[in-house]
Amino acid sequence: MAEAEGRKRGLLLKRSEWLRMWNRRHVILSPATLSWYDGTTLKGSLHLDAWTKVVVDRERQEISLQWPDAHPNRNVFFRCVDGLEELINWRRAFEAAARPEQTGVYCTAAECAPAKSQVLTPAMLSSVDWSALGRTQESAPSGDPQDNPS
């Protein structure tokens, strides 16, 4: 099961830190790393470790990632768009990704950290539910650098 290994990808709502607005983001979770995208643009990433606390609010169907010792005032919030069962699957995946040494898929922070110019590949783009983002597959970016002018 991918969640048990700390690997998962899908559509979540992420709360912006300053305006506290909910934005649809394609989220890619791998051992020790969480990245989120708006289309093909990397919007942010976090290194997850043993100090990452995963808190679930079932009523709001929300997950918050917290670092109580290192960053007591920083929380990153996500909402699941696919119901409570999927929220629990995301929680398990976040917990496994934060503790990859317990799942046997550990990599160092340098190995897991995404490159600053990382973009989604065509294979990654084909797995996105574009209708949930208000787009069709034909209007979706192809992953070709020409679709992502810098």
C-alpha positions in Angstrom: 0.0 0.0 0.0 1.4 3.4 -1.0 0.2 5.2 2.1 2.1 2.8 4.3 5.3 3.7 2.4 4.6 7.5 2.7 4.0 7.8 -1.1 0.8 9.4 -2.4 -0.4 11.9 -4.9 -3.7 13.6 -5.5 -5.7 16.7 -5.2 -6.0 18.5 -1.9 -7.0 22.0 -0.8 -4.1 23.9 0.8 -4.7 26.9 3.0 -2.5 29.8 2.1 -0.4 31.0 5.0 -1.1 34.8 4.7 -4.6 35.1 3.3 -5.8 31.8 4.7 -7.7 31.1 1.4 -8.2 27.5 0.3 -6.5 26.7 -3.0 -6.6 23.5 -5.0 -3.2 21.9 -5.2 -1.9 18.7 -6.8 0.1 17.2 -3.9 3.0 14.7 -4.3 4.1 13.0 -1.1 7.3 10.9 -1.0 9.4 9.7 1.9 10.5 12.8 3.8 9.2 15.3 1.2 5.9 16.9 0.5 5.5 19.1 -2.7 2.4 20.9 -4.0 1.7 22.3 -7.5 -0.6 24.7 -9.2 -0.8 23.2 -12.6 2.8 22.5 -13.5 4.2 25.2 -11.2 5.8 24.1 -8.0 4.2 26.3 -5.3 6.0 24.8 -2.3 7.6 21.9 -0.6 8.4 20.7 2.9 10.9 18.3 4.4 9.0 16.0 6.8 10.9 14.4 9.7 10.3 12.6 13.0 9.4 16.0 14.6 6.5 16.5 12.2 3.2 16.2 14.0 0.2 15.2 11.9 -3.2 16.3 13.4 -6.6 15.4 11.9 -9.7 17.4 12.5 -12.5 15.0 11.4 -15.2 17.6 11.7 -13.5 20.0 9.2 -12.0 17.1 7.3 -8.6 18.9 7.7 -5.1 17.7 8.3 -2.5 20.1 9.8 1.2 19.5 9.8 2.9 21.0 12.8 6.4 21.3 14.2 5.8 22.0 17.9 9.5 22.1 19.0 11.2 23.8 16.0 8.4 26.0 14.6 5.7 26.3 17.3 3.6 28.9 15.3 3.9 27.3 11.9 1.1 25.0 10.8 0.4 23.8 7.2 -3.3 22.9 6.6 -4.8 20.7 3.9 -8.4 19.6 3.3 -9.4 16.5 1.5 -11.9 16.8 -1.3 -12.8 13.1 -1.4 -14.3 12.4 2.0 -13.3 11.1 5.4 -11.9 7.8 4.3 -9.5 9.5 1.9 -8.6 12.0 4.7 -7.5 9.0 6.9 -5.5 7.6 4.0 -3.7 10.9 3.6 -3.0 11.0 7.4 -1.4 7.6 7.2 0.7 8.6 4.2 1.8 11.9 5.9 2.8 9.9 9.1 4.8 7.3 7.0 6.5 10.0 5.0 7.6 11.8 8.1 9.1 8.6 9.5 10.5 6.8 6.5 13.2 5.0 8.5 10.3 3.0 10.0 9.0 2.0 6.6 12.3 1.0 5.0 12.1 3.6 2.3 14.3 6.2 4.0 16.3 8.7 1.9 18.3 11.7 3.1 17.0 15.3 2.9 19.4 16.0 0.0 18.1 13.0 -1.9 14.5 13.8 -1.3 14.6 17.6 -1.7 13.1 18.7 -5.1 15.1 20.9 -7.4 14.1 24.5 -7.5 13.1 24.3 -11.1 11.2 21.0 -10.8 8.2 20.7 -13.0 5.6 17.9 -13.4 6.4 15.3 -16.1 3.8 14.3 -18.7 3.3 11.0 -16.8 2.5 13.0 -13.6 0.2 15.3 -15.5 -1.8 12.4 -16.9 -2.8 11.3 -13.4 -4.3 14.7 -12.5 -8.1 15.0 -12.3 -8.3 18.1 -14.5 -12.1 18.3 -14.2 -11.7 19.0 -10.5 -9.5 21.9 -11.4 -12.0 23.3 -13.9 -10.0 22.2 -16.9 -10.2 19.6 -19.6 -7.3 17.2 -20.5 -6.9 19.1 -23.8 -6.5 22.5 -22.0 -4.1 21.0 -19.4 -0.4 21.7 -19.8 1.6 19.0 -21.4 4.7 19.2 -19.3 6.6 20.5 -22.3 8.8 23.5 -21.4 7.1 25.5 -24.1 3.9 25.3 -22.0 5.7 26.8 -19.0 7.3 30.0 -20.1 9.6 31.3 -17.4 
